[in-house]
C-alpha cells in the first residue's frame, strides 16, 4: 500500500510539473477598473441614463459618442479593445443576461473588501469592514509571489486610490506601490517621469484621495519599460468616483479611455520580446453598482441590490479562446489563485478560491 501511495503522489507531481512546463505564461498583468458595472461592459451605454440631463451635461454629444441601436454595437463602441480583441482571443465572464455570473463573496460590496478579496483570494468581513487606511492583515498574492525566490523584486503595483499601499501592505510585503498622488521616485527618473511628477502637481484632481487615471497609467508604463516586472497590478479608479458623483457622461468617457489604456498595455506586450506570447492579462472590478439605473446606479454597498455582481476578463497565451461565457457561476475570490497558477506557483492559502481552470489550455 505504501509503495502504491508513493507512486500515486509521484505521478501527481509529475503531472503538475508537466502542466506547468506546458504553460507559456511567464508574466501577469492584473488590472482592475473600480466599480465598472457589468451592464455597461456587456451592453454599452444605458438607454435610461444616456439622455438624462440630471446625469449628463451634454446629452447630444454623449449620444454621438456612444449610442448605437443594438447592445452589441454599443458595447463595441464603448469598450472596443474588450470586444475586438479579448472577445475574439480570450474570455469574458459576467454577462448575467446570458446566465454567466460573477459575484463577490464578501458581504460589504465596496472597495477595500473587494480589492482585498481579489488580491488575497478570500473575503475577510471580520477585519476588512471599511475603506480606512488600515494595513491589510492578510497576505496578498502579490506579497506571496514576491516571497518566491524566482520573483523577488519582480512584483509591483500602481493605483489611483491612495489606500492601495495599505491594501497591499507595502511596508510588510516589500511590494513597491505607487498610488494616490505619489510621485515617481524610481531614480534615475526618465524624462517622462520628471514631466509626470511636475504635471501631477499642476493638474488638480476632482477628488482628495484619487488621482486621475492617466497619471497611474503612464507612471506604470514607465516602470514596466525600465524594470520589466513579472507580476504587476494596475488599479484604475475614475469610473467609480464619476459614478458616485452622478456624472454618467464622465463615467462612460473614463470607461472608454481605460479600455484604450489597456490596449496600450497589450500593444506594448506584443511588441516586447520579454512579454510577447508570454504574458496574460486578468481584468476585473472590485464591486458592482445598483441595477436600477435612475435610483441606485451611482451607489454600491450591502444595502444596494446587485452591487455584488461583477465580471472577469482574461487574455493570454494559455487562455482558451472561448469569448463571451454564456453560463456558469464564478467568484471574485478565484482571481488570486489564478494569478499564481498562471505563473506556475501553487498559492498556499487554504481560504482562497480555486483558480479559474477555464483560463488555462
Secondary structure as the mmCIF struct_conf table of DSSP 4:
data_model
#
loop_
_struct_conf.conf_type_id
_struct_conf.id
_struct_conf.beg_label_comp_id
_struct_conf.beg_label_asym_id
_struct_conf.beg_label_seq_id
_struct_conf.end_label_comp_id
_struct_conf.end_label_asym_id
_struct_conf.end_label_seq_id
HELX_RH_AL_P HELX_RH_AL_P1 UNK A 2 UNK A 22
STRN STRN1 UNK A 27 UNK A 33
TURN_TY1_P TURN_TY1_P1 UNK A 34 UNK A 35
HELX_RH_AL_P HELX_RH_AL_P2 UNK A 38 UNK A 43
BEND BEND1 UNK A 45 UNK A 45
TURN_TY1_P TURN_TY1_P2 UNK A 47 UNK A 51
TURN_TY1_P TURN_TY1_P3 UNK A 53 UNK A 55
BEND BEND2 UNK A 57 UNK A 57
HELX_RH_AL_P HELX_RH_AL_P3 UNK A 59 UNK A 66
BEND BEND3 UNK A 69 UNK A 70
HELX_RH_AL_P HELX_RH_AL_P4 UNK A 71 UNK A 78
HELX_RH_AL_P HELX_RH_AL_P5 UNK A 80 UNK A 81
HELX_RH_PI_P HELX_RH_PI_P1 UNK A 82 UNK A 86
HELX_RH_AL_P HELX_RH_AL_P6 UNK A 87 UNK A 89
BEND BEND4 UNK A 90 UNK A 90
STRN STRN2 UNK A 91 UNK A 93
HELX_RH_3T_P HELX_RH_3T_P1 UNK A 96 UNK A 98
TURN_TY1_P TURN_TY1_P4 UNK A 99 UNK A 99
STRN STRN3 UNK A 100 UNK A 103
BEND BEND5 UNK A 105 UNK A 108
BEND BEND6 UNK A 110 UNK A 110
HELX_RH_AL_P HELX_RH_AL_P7 UNK A 111 UNK A 120
BEND BEND7 UNK A 121 UNK A 122
TURN_TY1_P TURN_TY1_P5 UNK A 125 UNK A 127
BEND BEND8 UNK A 130 UNK A 132
BEND BEND9 UNK A 137 UNK A 138
HELX_LH_PP_P HELX_LH_PP_P1 UNK A 139 UNK A 140
HELX_RH_AL_P HELX_RH_AL_P8 UNK A 141 UNK A 147
BEND BEND10 UNK A 148 UNK A 148
HELX_RH_3T_P HELX_RH_3T_P2 UNK A 149 UNK A 151
TURN_TY1_P TURN_TY1_P6 UNK A 152 UNK A 153
STRN STRN4 UNK A 155 UNK A 159
BEND BEND11 UNK A 160 UNK A 160
STRN STRN5 UNK A 161 UNK A 161
TURN_TY1_P TURN_TY1_P7 UNK A 162 UNK A 163
HELX_RH_AL_P HELX_RH_AL_P9 UNK A 164 UNK A 167
TURN_TY1_P TURN_TY1_P8 UNK A 168 UNK A 169
HELX_RH_AL_P HELX_RH_AL_P10 UNK A 170 UNK A 173
STRN STRN6 UNK A 176 UNK A 179
TURN_TY1_P TURN_TY1_P9 UNK A 180 UNK A 181
HELX_LH_PP_P HELX_LH_PP_P2 UNK A 182 UNK A 184
BEND BEND12 UNK A 187 UNK A 188
HELX_LH_PP_P HELX_LH_PP_P3 UNK A 189 UNK A 190
HELX_RH_AL_P HELX_RH_AL_P11 UNK A 191 UNK A 202
BEND BEND13 UNK A 203 UNK A 203
BEND BEND14 UNK A 206 UNK A 209
STRN STRN7 UNK A 210 UNK A 210
HELX_RH_AL_P HELX_RH_AL_P12 UNK A 213 UNK A 227
BEND BEND15 UNK A 230 UNK A 230
STRN STRN8 UNK A 231 UNK A 236
HELX_RH_AL_P HELX_RH_AL_P13 UNK A 238 UNK A 244
TURN_TY1_P TURN_TY1_P10 UNK A 245 UNK A 246
HELX_RH_AL_P HELX_RH_AL_P14 UNK A 248 UNK A 271
TURN_TY1_P TURN_TY1_P11 UNK A 273 UNK A 278
STRN STRN9 UNK A 279 UNK A 284
BEND BEND16 UNK A 286 UNK A 286
BEND BEND17 UNK A 291 UNK A 292
HELX_RH_AL_P HELX_RH_AL_P15 UNK A 293 UNK A 296
TURN_TY1_P TURN_TY1_P12 UNK A 297 UNK A 298
BEND BEND18 UNK A 301 UNK A 301
TURN_TY1_P TURN_TY1_P13 UNK A 302 UNK A 303
BEND BEND19 UNK A 304 UNK A 304
TURN_TY1_P TURN_TY1_P14 UNK A 305 UNK A 308
STRN STRN10 UNK A 309 UNK A 309
STRN STRN11 UNK A 312 UNK A 315
BEND BEND20 UNK A 316 UNK A 316
TURN_TY1_P TURN_TY1_P15 UNK A 317 UNK A 318
BEND BEND21 UNK A 319 UNK A 319
STRN STRN12 UNK A 323 UNK A 324
BEND BEND22 UNK A 327 UNK A 327
STRN STRN13 UNK A 328 UNK A 331
HELX_RH_3T_P HELX_RH_3T_P3 UNK A 332 UNK A 334
HELX_RH_AL_P HELX_RH_AL_P16 UNK A 335 UNK A 342
TURN_TY1_P TURN_TY1_P16 UNK A 343 UNK A 344
TURN_TY1_P TURN_TY1_P17 UNK A 350 UNK A 351
BEND BEND23 UNK A 352 UNK A 352
HELX_LH_PP_P HELX_LH_PP_P4 UNK A 353 UNK A 355
HELX_RH_3T_P HELX_RH_3T_P4 UNK A 357 UNK A 359
#
